[in-house]
Amino acid sequence: IDTTGVITRVKELFKGHRNLILGFNTFLPKGYEITLPMEDDPPPKKPVEFEEAINFVNKIK
């Protein structure tokens, strides 16, 4: 397996763990670097409205 293959595999194995993926750059030979687009970050969650929360709790009862 070549360096490009290692980079691809690391991205797959550590998917969702941005710091681990970028930290792996330490072990790569000169001239190689793993970069990630900013959109890999999960989208911010929408706050739950009070009424939605009450409806959910009532369904569980």
C-alpha positions, 0 to 999 in steps of 0.5 A, spaced: 500 500 500 502 506 498 502 513 501 496 515 498 492 509 500 494 510 507 491 517 507 485 514 504 484 508 509 486 513 515 480 518 512 475 512 512 477 509 519 477 515 523 471 518 519 468 523 524 474 524 528 477 530 525 483 531 530 485 524 529 485 525 521 489 531 521 494 529 527 496 523 522 500 528 518 505 527 523 507 520 521 506 522 513 513 523 509 514 530 507 510 532 501 504 529 503 498 532 508 491 530 509 487 536 508 479 536 510 474 541 507 470 545 513 464 542 511 466 535 514 463 538 521 456 536 523 451 541 522 449 545 528 443 542 531 436 546 531 433 547 538 427 544 540 421 548 541 417 547 548 411 545 544 415 539 541 418 537 547 411 536 551 408 533 545 414 528 545 413 527 552 406 526 552 407 520 546 412 516 551 407 516 557 
